[in-house]
Amino acid sequence: MPASPVGNLAPAVPWPSPSVRQSPAWPSWGQAKAATTGDTTVVEVTARDAAGRAVLNLDASAALAHPTDRRADVAVALAGYGAGQFRGSAPAAAGQWDLVIELSRDGNRLFRSKNRVSLR
């Protein structure tokens, strides 16, 4: 995200949260952000280890799941743009959404997070 993004930024979701499932090998810190500009939502994910170093060699996926209508769910294709950083965008309307993030390595899911966000 740029220093002053256009649109409204949903609160950053620090990890771990109560809905996080972690494996023993998973890093202990990360952050996710969702921002809207018009009808497009940008999702940004950062993965760090306990020492604050970027976690490398991860695959990331995200989805905006509508809490009351699965037909409105939107997959967000995330691409790496820096060490331990991923970004993607998708069309999503303003309102309440569940931001679902999964991180994996070599086909093995290491991390899954589901947090409610409010897009404005």
MOPAC internal coordinates of N, CA, C and O (Angstrom, degrees):
PM7 1SCF
backbone

  N    0.0000 0     0.00 0     0.00 0    0    0    0
  C    1.4407 1     0.00 0     0.00 0    1    0    0
  C    1.5187 1   109.30 1     0.00 0    2    1    0
  O    1.2310 1   120.15 1   -39.16 1    3    2    1
  N    1.3152 1   117.32 1   140.84 1    3    2    1
  C    1.4558 1   119.07 1   172.91 1    5    3    2
  C    1.5259 1   109.54 1   -66.49 1    6    5    3
  O    1.2310 1   120.98 1   -16.27 1    7    6    5
  N    1.3228 1   115.74 1   163.73 1    7    6    5
  C    1.4665 1   120.87 1  -177.55 1    9    7    6
  C    1.5156 1   111.81 1   -56.53 1   10    9    7
  O    1.2310 1   119.64 1   141.86 1   11   10    9
  N    1.3168 1   118.29 1   -38.14 1   11   10    9
  C    1.4639 1   120.82 1   177.33 1   13   11   10
  C    1.5253 1   108.06 1  -128.33 1   14   13   11
  O    1.2310 1   120.10 1   -94.96 1   15   14   13
  N    1.3569 1   117.41 1    85.04 1   15   14   13
  C    1.4512 1   120.74 1  -174.87 1   17   15   14
  C    1.5193 1   111.80 1   -66.19 1   18   17   15
  O    1.2310 1   121.30 1   -30.62 1   19   18   17
  N    1.3080 1   115.11 1   149.38 1   19   18   17
  C    1.4538 1   120.89 1   173.33 1   21   19   18
  C    1.5202 1   106.59 1   -76.88 1   22   21   19
  O    1.2310 1   119.60 1   -41.27 1   23   22   21
  N    1.2877 1   118.36 1   138.73 1   23   22   21
  C    1.4604 1   121.03 1  -179.39 1   25   23   22
  C    1.5195 1   110.39 1    98.27 1   26   25   23
  O    1.2310 1   121.26 1     7.42 1   27   26   25
  N    1.3142 1   115.19 1  -172.58 1   27   26   25
  C    1.4517 1   120.94 1  -176.90 1   29   27   26
  C    1.5166 1   110.15 1  -106.61 1   30   29   27
  O    1.2310 1   121.01 1   -44.84 1   31   30   29
  N    1.2976 1   115.67 1   135.16 1   31   30   29
  C    1.4447 1   122.01 1  -177.33 1   33   31   30
  C    1.5213 1   109.60 1   -97.44 1   34   33   31
  O    1.2310 1   120.72 1   -55.44 1   35   34   33
  N    1.3290 1   116.23 1   124.56 1   35   34   33
  C    1.4584 1   119.74 1   173.60 1   37   35   34
  C    1.5236 1   107.51 1   -70.30 1   38   37   35
  O    1.2310 1   119.70 1   -25.09 1   39   38   37
  N    1.3124 1   118.18 1   154.91 1   39   38   37
  C    1.4658 1   119.48 1  -179.49 1   41   39   38
  C    1.5239 1   111.44 1   -56.59 1   42   41   39
  O    1.2310 1   120.88 1   -39.18 1   43   42   41
  N    1.3141 1   115.92 1   140.82 1   43   42   41
  C    1.4592 1   120.13 1   175.87 1   45   43   42
  C    1.5152 1   108.26 1   -64.73 1   46   45   43
  O    1.2310 1   120.66 1   -37.26 1   47   46   45
  N    1.3117 1   116.35 1   142.74 1   47   46   45
  C    1.4594 1   122.10 1  -179.71 1   49   47   46
  C    1.5189 1   107.93 1  -106.57 1   50   49   47
  O    1.2310 1   119.43 1   -78.72 1   51   50   49
  N    1.3364 1   118.70 1   101.28 1   51   50   49
  C    1.4676 1   118.97 1   178.93 1   53   51   50
  C    1.5171 1   110.26 1   -74.86 1   54   53   51
  O    1.2310 1   120.51 1   -30.93 1   55   54   53
  N    1.3301 1   116.62 1   149.07 1   55   54   53
  C    1.4650 1   121.01 1   176.08 1   57   55   54
  C    1.5010 1   108.17 1  -104.22 1   58   57   55
  O    1.2310 1   116.74 1   -26.04 1   59   58   57
  N    1.2670 1   123.81 1   153.96 1   59   58   57
  C    1.4470 1   122.63 1    -7.67 1   61   59   58
  C    1.5233 1   111.60 1   -79.79 1   62   61   59
  O    1.2310 1   120.72 1   -27.20 1   63   62   61
  N    1.3098 1   116.22 1   152.80 1   63   62   61
  C    1.4531 1   122.64 1   175.32 1   65   63   62
  C    1.5271 1   107.43 1  -116.05 1   66   65   63
  O    1.2310 1   119.48 1    -8.84 1   67   66   65
  N    1.3283 1   118.59 1   171.16 1   67   66   65
  C    1.4663 1   119.68 1  -178.11 1   69   67   66
  C    1.5214 1   113.70 1   -59.58 1   70   69   67
  O    1.2310 1   119.76 1   154.20 1   71   70   69
  N    1.3457 1   118.07 1   -25.80 1   71   70   69
  C    1.4611 1   119.70 1  -177.39 1   73   71   70
  C    1.5240 1   113.43 1   -94.58 1   74   73   71
  O    1.2310 1   120.12 1  -166.52 1   75   74   73
  N    1.3149 1   117.37 1    13.48 1   75   74   73
  C    1.4615 1   121.38 1  -176.91 1   77   75   74
  C    1.5229 1   110.49 1   -87.20 1   78   77   75
  O    1.2310 1   121.46 1   -42.71 1   79   78   77
  N    1.3352 1   114.80 1   137.29 1   79   78   77
  C    1.4618 1   120.44 1   170.03 1   81   79   78
  C    1.5116 1   106.70 1  -108.33 1   82   81   79
  O    1.2310 1   120.07 1   -53.59 1   83   82   81
  N    1.3190 1   117.46 1   126.41 1   83   82   81
  C    1.4519 1   120.75 1  -177.52 1   85   83   82
  C    1.5195 1   111.21 1  -121.96 1   86   85   83
  O    1.2310 1   120.66 1   -33.51 1   87   86   85
  N    1.3166 1   116.34 1   146.49 1   87   86   85
  C    1.4560 1   120.88 1   170.09 1   89   87   86
  C    1.5218 1   106.98 1   -94.85 1   90   89   87
  O    1.2310 1   119.47 1   -19.54 1   91   90   89
  N    1.3351 1   118.62 1   160.46 1   91   90   89
  C    1.4651 1   119.52 1  -179.61 1   93   91   90
  C    1.5230 1   113.22 1   -59.83 1   94   93   91
  O    1.2310 1   120.05 1   155.80 1   95   94   93
  N    1.3379 1   117.51 1   -24.20 1   95   94   93
  C    1.4686 1   120.62 1  -177.56 1   97   95   94
  C    1.5207 1   112.39 1   -87.33 1   98   97   95
  O    1.2310 1   119.82 1   176.07 1   99   98   97
  N    1.3219 1   117.95 1    -3.93 1   99   98   97
  C    1.4645 1   119.86 1  -173.41 1  101   99   98
  C    1.5113 1   111.95 1   -79.03 1  102  101   99
  O    1.2310 1   120.08 1   -37.23 1  103  102  101
  N    1.3230 1   117.45 1   142.77 1  103  102  101
  C    1.4558 1   121.69 1   176.27 1  105  103  102
  C    1.5312 1   111.60 1   -61.57 1  106  105  103
  O    1.2310 1   120.91 1   -19.36 1  107  106  105
  N    1.2861 1   115.87 1   160.64 1  107  106  105
  C    1.4551 1   119.69 1  -172.15 1  109  107  106
  C    1.5216 1   114.63 1   -99.00 1  110  109  107
  O    1.2310 1   119.27 1  -177.05 1  111  110  109
  N    1.3151 1   119.01 1     2.95 1  111  110  109
  C    1.4490 1   118.78 1  -177.06 1  113  111  110
  C    1.5248 1   110.67 1  -146.50 1  114  113  111
  O    1.2310 1   120.69 1   -33.38 1  115  114  113
  N    1.2916 1   116.29 1   146.62 1  115  114  113
  C    1.4506 1   121.51 1   175.29 1  117  115  114
  C    1.5098 1   109.09 1  -171.14 1  118  117  115
  O    1.2310 1   120.80 1    -2.36 1  119  118  117
  N    1.3206 1   116.08 1   177.64 1  119  118  117
  C    1.4491 1   120.03 1  -179.13 1  121  119  118
  C    1.5205 1   109.14 1  -153.92 1  122  121  119
  O    1.2310 1   120.91 1   -34.18 1  123  122  121
  N    1.3281 1   115.86 1   145.82 1  123  122  121
  C    1.4583 1   121.17 1   176.19 1  125  123  122
  C    1.5194 1   108.32 1  -131.31 1  126  125  123
  O    1.2310 1   120.80 1   -36.13 1  127  126  125
  N    1.3289 1   116.08 1   143.87 1  127  126  125
  C    1.4591 1   122.17 1   177.53 1  129  127  126
  C    1.5172 1   108.81 1  -133.99 1  130  129  127
  O    1.2310 1   121.02 1   -32.52 1  131  130  129
  N    1.3192 1   115.65 1   147.48 1  131  130  129
  C    1.4560 1   121.53 1   173.85 1  133  131  130
  C    1.5188 1   107.91 1  -132.34 1  134  133  131
  O    1.2310 1   120.16 1   -52.10 1  135  134  133
  N    1.3261 1   117.31 1   127.90 1  135  134  133
  C    1.4592 1   122.01 1  -179.69 1  137  135  134
  C    1.5191 1   108.87 1  -130.57 1  138  137  135
  O    1.2310 1   120.32 1   -33.93 1  139  138  137
  N    1.3235 1   116.98 1   146.07 1  139  138  137
  C    1.4600 1   121.09 1   178.85 1  141  139  138
  C    1.5156 1   110.68 1  -113.58 1  142  141  139
  O    1.2310 1   122.03 1   -36.60 1  143  142  141
  N    1.3171 1   113.73 1   143.40 1  143  142  141
  C    1.4585 1   122.76 1   172.18 1  145  143  142
  C    1.5157 1   105.77 1  -136.62 1  146  145  143
  O    1.2310 1   120.71 1   -70.45 1  147  146  145
  N    1.3128 1   116.24 1   109.55 1  147  146  145
  C    1.4563 1   118.91 1  -175.25 1  149  147  146
  C    1.5176 1   109.38 1    64.70 1  150  149  147
  O    1.2310 1   120.35 1    56.24 1  151  150  149
  N    1.3394 1   116.94 1  -123.76 1  151  150  149
  C    1.4617 1   120.29 1   179.15 1  153  151  150
  C    1.5285 1   112.45 1  -104.57 1  154  153  151
  O    1.2310 1   120.28 1  -164.82 1  155  154  153
  N    1.3416 1   117.07 1    15.18 1  155  154  153
  C    1.4610 1   121.83 1   179.40 1  157  155  154
  C    1.5214 1   110.01 1  -110.06 1  158  157  155
  O    1.2310 1   120.96 1   -44.72 1  159  158  157
  N    1.3225 1   115.78 1   135.28 1  159  158  157
  C    1.4624 1   121.64 1   176.75 1  161  159  158
  C    1.5139 1   108.80 1  -111.54 1  162  161  159
  O    1.2310 1   120.47 1   -48.84 1  163  162  161
  N    1.3195 1   116.70 1   131.16 1  163  162  161
  C    1.4602 1   123.20 1   177.14 1  165  163  162
  C    1.5220 1   107.88 1  -105.45 1  166  165  163
  O    1.2310 1   120.69 1   -51.70 1  167  166  165
  N    1.3301 1   116.29 1   128.30 1  167  166  165
  C    1.4642 1   122.11 1   177.47 1  169  167  166
  C    1.5202 1   107.60 1  -111.69 1  170  169  167
  O    1.2310 1   120.80 1   -47.97 1  171  170  169
  N    1.3197 1   116.07 1   132.03 1  171  170  169
  C    1.4644 1   122.30 1   178.45 1  173  171  170
  C    1.5246 1   108.55 1  -126.81 1  174  173  171
  O    1.2310 1   120.61 1   -48.44 1  175  174  173
  N    1.3400 1   116.43 1   131.56 1  175  174  173
  C    1.4589 1   122.68 1  -178.28 1  177  175  174
  C    1.5227 1   108.80 1  -125.26 1  178  177  175
  O    1.2310 1   120.82 1   -43.64 1  179  178  177
  N    1.3255 1   116.04 1   136.36 1  179  178  177
  C    1.4645 1   122.16 1   175.57 1  181  179  178
  C    1.5255 1   107.83 1  -125.80 1  182  181  179
  O    1.2310 1   120.34 1   -48.71 1  183  182  181
  N    1.3420 1   116.95 1   131.29 1  183  182  181
  C    1.4641 1   121.97 1   178.89 1  185  183  182
  C    1.5245 1   109.52 1  -118.08 1  186  185  183
  O    1.2310 1   120.78 1   -53.45 1  187  186  185
  N    1.3243 1   116.11 1   126.55 1  187  186  185
  C    1.4659 1   122.94 1  -179.36 1  189  187  186
  C    1.5249 1   109.67 1  -131.88 1  190  189  187
  O    1.2310 1   120.83 1   -25.42 1  191  190  189
  N    1.3336 1   116.02 1   154.58 1  191  190  189
  C    1.4637 1   119.65 1   174.66 1  193  191  190
  C    1.5273 1   109.23 1   -90.49 1  194  193  191
  O    1.2310 1   120.58 1     1.89 1  195  194  193
  N    1.3211 1   116.49 1  -178.11 1  195  194  193
  C    1.4635 1   121.44 1  -175.97 1  197  195  194
  C    1.5201 1   112.51 1   -60.49 1  198  197  195
  O    1.2310 1   120.10 1   153.98 1  199  198  197
  N    1.3394 1   117.41 1   -26.02 1  199  198  197
  C    1.4689 1   121.35 1   179.52 1  201  199  198
  C    1.5253 1   112.02 1   -89.42 1  202  201  199
  O    1.2310 1   120.05 1  -177.78 1  203  202  201
  N    1.3387 1   117.52 1     2.22 1  203  202  201
  C    1.4577 1   120.69 1   179.36 1  205  203  202
  C    1.5155 1   114.22 1    86.78 1  206  205  203
  O    1.2310 1   119.69 1  -174.06 1  207  206  205
  N    1.3350 1   118.20 1     5.94 1  207  206  205
  C    1.4693 1   121.55 1   179.01 1  209  207  206
  C    1.5161 1   109.99 1   -83.65 1  210  209  207
  O    1.2310 1   120.94 1   -32.09 1  211  210  209
  N    1.3224 1   115.81 1   147.91 1  211  210  209
  C    1.4606 1   121.06 1   177.65 1  213  211  210
  C    1.5228 1   110.10 1   -64.14 1  214  213  211
  O    1.2310 1   120.91 1   -38.78 1  215  214  213
  N    1.3381 1   115.86 1   141.22 1  215  214  213
  C    1.4595 1   121.68 1   176.19 1  217  215  214
  C    1.5215 1   107.14 1   -91.19 1  218  217  215
  O    1.2310 1   120.41 1   -54.52 1  219  218  217
  N    1.3307 1   116.82 1   125.48 1  219  218  217
  C    1.4552 1   122.64 1  -173.85 1  221  219  218
  C    1.5237 1   111.76 1  -101.98 1  222  221  219
  O    1.2310 1   121.26 1   -13.49 1  223  222  221
  N    1.3382 1   115.19 1   166.51 1  223  222  221
  C    1.4686 1   123.69 1   174.66 1  225  223  222
  C    1.5221 1   112.96 1    60.11 1  226  225  223
  O    1.2310 1   120.64 1  -135.22 1  227  226  225
  N    1.3181 1   116.38 1    44.78 1  227  226  225
  C    1.4598 1   121.36 1   178.00 1  229  227  226
  C    1.5206 1   109.82 1  -111.88 1  230  229  227
  O    1.2310 1   121.09 1   -27.80 1  231  230  229
  N    1.3157 1   115.52 1   152.20 1  231  230  229
  C    1.4558 1   122.82 1   167.87 1  233  231  230
  C    1.5185 1   105.85 1  -109.25 1  234  233  231
  O    1.2310 1   120.25 1   -40.46 1  235  234  233
  N    1.3194 1   117.12 1   139.54 1  235  234  233
  C    1.4594 1   121.04 1  -176.94 1  237  235  234
  C    1.5205 1   110.51 1  -126.10 1  238  237  235
  O    1.2310 1   120.99 1   -36.10 1  239  238  237
  N    1.3254 1   115.72 1   143.90 1  239  238  237
  C    1.4536 1   121.55 1   172.56 1  241  239  238
  C    1.5211 1   107.75 1  -139.20 1  242  241  239
  O    1.2310 1   121.06 1   -26.05 1  243  242  241
  N    1.3067 1   115.57 1   153.95 1  243  242  241
  C    1.4652 1   120.46 1   179.72 1  245  243  242
  C    1.5207 1   109.06 1  -146.16 1  246  245  243
  O    1.2310 1   121.51 1   -22.36 1  247  246  245
  N    1.3135 1   114.72 1   157.64 1  247  246  245
  C    1.4567 1   121.36 1   175.50 1  249  247  246
  C    1.5199 1   108.37 1  -148.55 1  250  249  247
  O    1.2310 1   121.19 1   -31.92 1  251  250  249
  N    1.3036 1   115.32 1   148.08 1  251  250  249
  C    1.4561 1   121.94 1   169.72 1  253  251  250
  C    1.5207 1   105.47 1  -103.70 1  254  253  251
  O    1.2310 1   120.98 1   -72.95 1  255  254  253
  N    1.3244 1   115.73 1   107.05 1  255  254  253
  C    1.4609 1   121.72 1  -177.55 1  257  255  254
  C    1.5198 1   108.84 1   -97.43 1  258  257  255
  O    1.2310 1   120.78 1   -54.88 1  259  258  257
  N    1.3240 1   116.11 1   125.12 1  259  258  257
  C    1.4559 1   119.53 1   178.83 1  261  259  258
  C    1.5228 1   108.82 1   -75.25 1  262  261  259
  O    1.2310 1   119.88 1   -50.20 1  263  262  261
  N    1.3305 1   117.84 1   129.80 1  263  262  261
  C    1.4641 1   120.00 1  -173.68 1  265  263  262
  C    1.5259 1   115.32 1   -66.10 1  266  265  263
  O    1.2310 1   119.72 1   158.61 1  267  266  265
  N    1.3425 1   118.14 1   -21.39 1  267  266  265
  C    1.4692 1   119.20 1  -176.86 1  269  267  266
  C    1.5189 1   114.26 1  -121.95 1  270  269  267
  O    1.2310 1   119.35 1   173.49 1  271  270  269
  N    1.3336 1   118.84 1    -6.51 1  271  270  269
  C    1.4602 1   120.79 1  -176.46 1  273  271  270
  C    1.5267 1   110.33 1  -146.46 1  274  273  271
  O    1.2310 1   120.44 1   -82.10 1  275  274  273
  N    1.3191 1   116.76 1    97.90 1  275  274  273
  C    1.4681 1   120.91 1  -178.32 1  277  275  274
  C    1.5247 1   113.08 1   -58.30 1  278  277  275
  O    1.2310 1   120.68 1   154.21 1  279  278  277
  N    1.3321 1   116.30 1   -25.79 1  279  278  277
  C    1.4762 1   119.63 1   180.00 1  281  279  278
  C    1.5182 1   111.74 1   -64.07 1  282  281  279
  O    1.2310 1   120.19 1   159.84 1  283  282  281
  N    1.3330 1   117.25 1   -20.16 1  283  282  281
  C    1.4696 1   121.22 1  -179.80 1  285  283  282
  C    1.5259 1   112.66 1   -90.79 1  286  285  283
  O    1.2310 1   119.55 1   176.00 1  287  286  285
  N    1.3463 1   118.46 1    -4.00 1  287  286  285
  C    1.4639 1   121.27 1  -179.02 1  289  287  286
  C    1.5239 1   110.80 1   -56.43 1  290  289  287
  O    1.2310 1   121.15 1   -35.89 1  291  290  289
  N    1.3394 1   115.40 1   144.11 1  291  290  289
  C    1.4662 1   121.89 1  -177.05 1  293  291  290
  C    1.5270 1   109.15 1  -130.56 1  294  293  291
  O    1.2310 1   120.53 1   -55.71 1  295  294  293
  N    1.3330 1   116.60 1   124.29 1  295  294  293
  C    1.4653 1   120.66 1   173.89 1  297  295  294
  C    1.5247 1   108.13 1   -79.47 1  298  297  295
  O    1.2310 1   120.60 1   -39.41 1  299  298  297
  N    1.3220 1   116.45 1   140.59 1  299  298  297
  C    1.4607 1   122.07 1   178.06 1  301  299  298
  C    1.5287 1   107.02 1  -117.35 1  302  301  299
  O    1.2310 1   120.45 1   -68.81 1  303  302  301
  N    1.3274 1   116.74 1   111.19 1  303  302  301
  C    1.4725 1   120.77 1   178.74 1  305  303  302
  C    1.5240 1   108.16 1   -75.09 1  306  305  303
  O    1.2310 1   120.75 1   -62.05 1  307  306  305
  N    1.3252 1   116.17 1   117.95 1  307  306  305
  C    1.4573 1   121.16 1   180.00 1  309  307  306
  C    1.5249 1   110.12 1  -100.14 1  310  309  307
  O    1.2310 1   121.01 1   -41.24 1  311  310  309
  N    1.3213 1   115.68 1   138.76 1  311  310  309
  C    1.4656 1   121.79 1   176.76 1  313  311  310
  C    1.5197 1   108.25 1  -124.87 1  314  313  311
  O    1.2310 1   120.57 1   -37.09 1  315  314  313
  N    1.3214 1   116.51 1   142.91 1  315  314  313
  C    1.4522 1   120.70 1   177.08 1  317  315  314
  C    1.5224 1   110.35 1   -70.97 1  318  317  315
  O    1.2310 1   120.76 1   -41.72 1  319  318  317
  N    1.3288 1   116.14 1   138.28 1  319  318  317
  C    1.4731 1   119.52 1   177.42 1  321  319  318
  C    1.5218 1   111.16 1  -131.97 1  322  321  319
  O    1.2310 1   120.20 1  -174.52 1  323  322  321
  N    1.3009 1   117.22 1     5.48 1  323  322  321
  C    1.4559 1   122.75 1   178.34 1  325  323  322
  C    1.5124 1   107.91 1  -177.22 1  326  325  323
  O    1.2310 1   120.26 1    -6.52 1  327  326  325
  N    1.2966 1   117.10 1   173.48 1  327  326  325
  C    1.4601 1   121.26 1  -179.09 1  329  327  326
  C    1.5280 1   110.51 1   -61.15 1  330  329  327
  O    1.2310 1   120.28 1   -65.49 1  331  330  329
  N    1.3201 1   117.06 1   114.51 1  331  330  329
  C    1.4567 1   121.76 1   179.19 1  333  331  330
  C    1.5060 1   114.44 1    70.10 1  334  333  331
  O    1.2310 1   119.74 1  -162.47 1  335  334  333
  N    1.3349 1   118.11 1    17.53 1  335  334  333
  C    1.4630 1   121.49 1  -178.12 1  337  335  334
  C    1.5219 1   110.27 1  -123.20 1  338  337  335
  O    1.2310 1   121.09 1   -41.14 1  339  338  337
  N    1.3270 1   115.52 1   138.86 1  339  338  337
  C    1.4597 1   122.41 1  -178.41 1  341  339  338
  C    1.5203 1   108.80 1  -137.18 1  342  341  339
  O    1.2310 1   121.04 1   -32.56 1  343  342  341
  N    1.3303 1   115.62 1   147.44 1  343  342  341
  C    1.4645 1   120.69 1   179.80 1  345  343  342
  C    1.5249 1   108.67 1  -146.34 1  346  345  343
  O    1.2310 1   121.21 1   -34.65 1  347  346  345
  N    1.3152 1   115.29 1   145.35 1  347  346  345
  C    1.4567 1   121.10 1   175.82 1  349  347  346
  C    1.5071 1   109.91 1  -160.33 1  350  349  347
  O    1.2310 1   120.77 1   -13.98 1  351  350  349
  N    1.3330 1   116.14 1   166.02 1  351  350  349
  C    1.4628 1   119.80 1   179.64 1  353  351  350
  C    1.5215 1   109.87 1  -140.38 1  354  353  351
  O    1.2310 1   121.84 1   -22.73 1  355  354  353
  N    1.3310 1   114.09 1   157.27 1  355  354  353
  C    1.4539 1   121.43 1   179.36 1  357  355  354
  C    1.5244 1   108.16 1  -160.70 1  358  357  355
  O    1.2310 1   120.46 1   -24.01 1  359  358  357
  N    1.3205 1   116.73 1   155.99 1  359  358  357
  C    1.4632 1   118.47 1   175.90 1  361  359  358
  C    1.5324 1   110.05 1   -73.91 1  362  361  359
  O    1.2310 1   120.28 1   -50.34 1  363  362  361
  N    1.3150 1   117.07 1   129.66 1  363  362  361
  C    1.4707 1   121.42 1   177.14 1  365  363  362
  C    1.5252 1   108.07 1  -153.35 1  366  365  363
  O    1.2310 1   121.02 1   -45.15 1  367  366  365
  N    1.3061 1   115.65 1   134.85 1  367  366  365
  C    1.4585 1   121.56 1  -179.37 1  369  367  366
  C    1.5188 1   110.85 1   -75.48 1  370  369  367
  O    1.2310 1   121.28 1   -20.91 1  371  370  369
  N    1.3165 1   115.16 1   159.09 1  371  370  369
  C    1.4612 1   120.33 1   175.19 1  373  371  370
  C    1.5198 1   109.55 1   -61.87 1  374  373  371
  O    1.2310 1   120.76 1   -27.77 1  375  374  373
  N    1.3208 1   116.16 1   152.23 1  375  374  373
  C    1.4622 1   120.91 1   177.15 1  377  375  374
  C    1.5134 1   111.56 1   135.39 1  378  377  375
  O    1.2310 1   121.21 1    11.96 1  379  378  377
  N    1.3208 1   115.29 1  -168.04 1  379  378  377
  C    1.4564 1   123.01 1  -179.63 1  381  379  378
  C    1.5282 1   109.82 1   -83.79 1  382  381  379
  O    1.2310 1   120.52 1   -45.75 1  383  382  381
  N    1.3278 1   116.61 1   134.25 1  383  382  381
  C    1.4578 1   123.27 1   178.46 1  385  383  382
  C    1.5223 1   108.70 1  -141.72 1  386  385  383
  O    1.2310 1   120.68 1   -23.50 1  387  386  385
  N    1.3128 1   116.30 1   156.50 1  387  386  385
  C    1.4565 1   121.60 1   169.21 1  389  387  386
  C    1.5214 1   106.46 1  -101.05 1  390  389  387
  O    1.2310 1   120.52 1   -61.21 1  391  390  389
  N    1.3270 1   116.61 1   118.79 1  391  390  389
  C    1.4556 1   122.18 1   177.22 1  393  391  390
  C    1.5204 1   107.20 1   -88.40 1  394  393  391
  O    1.2310 1   120.80 1   -65.91 1  395  394  393
  N    1.3409 1   116.08 1   114.09 1  395  394  393
  C    1.4592 1   122.09 1  -178.12 1  397  395  394
  C    1.5266 1   107.76 1  -108.72 1  398  397  395
  O    1.2310 1   120.86 1   -57.32 1  399  398  397
  N    1.3307 1   115.97 1   122.68 1  399  398  397
  C    1.4681 1   121.63 1  -178.47 1  401  399  398
  C    1.5160 1   108.35 1  -123.07 1  402  401  399
  O    1.2310 1   120.94 1   -47.41 1  403  402  401
  N    1.3267 1   115.80 1   132.59 1  403  402  401
  C    1.4602 1   120.77 1   174.51 1  405  403  402
  C    1.5217 1   108.82 1  -127.05 1  406  405  403
  O    1.2310 1   121.06 1   -44.69 1  407  406  405
  N    1.3254 1   115.58 1   135.31 1  407  406  405
  C    1.4559 1   122.01 1   176.20 1  409  407  406
  C    1.5151 1   108.05 1  -122.26 1  410  409  407
  O    1.2310 1   120.92 1   -44.48 1  411  410  409
  N    1.3255 1   115.84 1   135.52 1  411  410  409
  C    1.4588 1   120.08 1  -178.11 1  413  411  410
  C    1.5194 1   110.17 1  -140.32 1  414  413  411
  O    1.2310 1   122.00 1   -14.51 1  415  414  413
  N    1.3233 1   113.78 1   165.49 1  415  414  413
  C    1.4614 1   121.39 1   176.25 1  417  415  414
  C    1.5223 1   106.47 1  -140.55 1  418  417  415
  O    1.2310 1   120.79 1   -51.55 1  419  418  417
  N    1.3428 1   116.10 1   128.45 1  419  418  417
  C    1.4650 1   121.93 1   179.27 1  421  419  418
  C    1.5198 1   112.21 1    53.34 1  422  421  419
  O    1.2310 1   120.26 1  -141.60 1  423  422  421
  N    1.3293 1   117.11 1    38.40 1  423  422  421
  C    1.4542 1   121.78 1   177.08 1  425  423  422
  C    1.5173 1   115.28 1    80.50 1  426  425  423
  O    1.2310 1   119.64 1   179.10 1  427  426  425
  N    1.3094 1   118.29 1    -0.90 1  427  426  425
  C    1.4649 1   122.26 1   179.36 1  429  427  426
  C    1.5217 1   109.93 1  -103.89 1  430  429  427
  O    1.2310 1   120.85 1   -59.46 1  431  430  429
  N    1.3348 1   115.99 1   120.54 1  431  430  429
  C    1.4600 1   119.50 1   179.57 1  433  431  430
  C    1.5214 1   109.21 1   -69.48 1  434  433  431
  O    1.2310 1   121.41 1   -53.93 1  435  434  433
  N    1.3381 1   114.92 1   126.07 1  435  434  433
  C    1.4569 1   121.77 1   179.38 1  437  435  434
  C    1.5204 1   112.16 1  -103.26 1  438  437  435
  O    1.2310 1   120.97 1   155.98 1  439  438  437
  N    1.3355 1   115.74 1   -24.02 1  439  438  437
  C    1.4581 1   119.18 1  -171.29 1  441  439  438
  C    1.5145 1   109.47 1  -153.23 1  442  441  439
  O    1.2310 1   121.08 1   -40.85 1  443  442  441
  N    1.3405 1   115.55 1   139.15 1  443  442  441
  C    1.4638 1   121.48 1   172.53 1  445  443  442
  C    1.5147 1   107.77 1  -141.91 1  446  445  443
  O    1.2310 1   121.11 1   -46.67 1  447  446  445
  N    1.3239 1   115.49 1   133.33 1  447  446  445
  C    1.4511 1   121.30 1  -179.78 1  449  447  446
  C    1.5281 1   108.52 1  -133.82 1  450  449  447
  O    1.2310 1   120.71 1   -41.84 1  451  450  449
  N    1.3216 1   116.25 1   138.16 1  451  450  449
  C    1.4735 1   121.53 1   175.84 1  453  451  450
  C    1.5188 1   106.79 1  -133.52 1  454  453  451
  O    1.2310 1   121.03 1   -64.77 1  455  454  453
  N    1.3465 1   115.63 1   115.23 1  455  454  453
  C    1.4618 1   121.33 1  -176.83 1  457  455  454
  C    1.5287 1   109.84 1  -135.18 1  458  457  455
  O    1.2310 1   121.01 1   -38.68 1  459  458  457
  N    1.3295 1   115.68 1   141.32 1  459  458  457
  C    1.4579 1   121.14 1   177.86 1  461  459  458
  C    1.5303 1   108.89 1   -77.57 1  462  461  459
  O    1.2310 1   121.02 1   -49.00 1  463  462  461
  N    1.3429 1   115.65 1   131.00 1  463  462  461
  C    1.4536 1   121.58 1   175.76 1  465  463  462
  C    1.5183 1   108.68 1  -128.27 1  466  465  463
  O    1.2310 1   121.16 1   -23.47 1  467  466  465
  N    1.3052 1   115.40 1   156.53 1  467  466  465
  C    1.4558 1   121.65 1   178.04 1  469  467  466
  C    1.5164 1   108.09 1  -116.45 1  470  469  467
  O    1.2310 1   120.80 1   -63.86 1  471  470  469
  N    1.3223 1   116.07 1   116.14 1  471  470  469
  C    1.4638 1   120.87 1   177.91 1  473  471  470
  C    1.5148 1   108.58 1   -96.43 1  474  473  471
  O    1.2310 1   121.24 1   -46.97 1  475  474  473
  N    1.3408 1   115.22 1   133.03 1  475  474  473
  C    1.4714 1   121.00 1  -179.18 1  477  475  474
  C    1.4981 1   110.48 1  -124.23 1  478  477  475
  O    1.2310 1   120.10 1   180.00 1  479  478  477

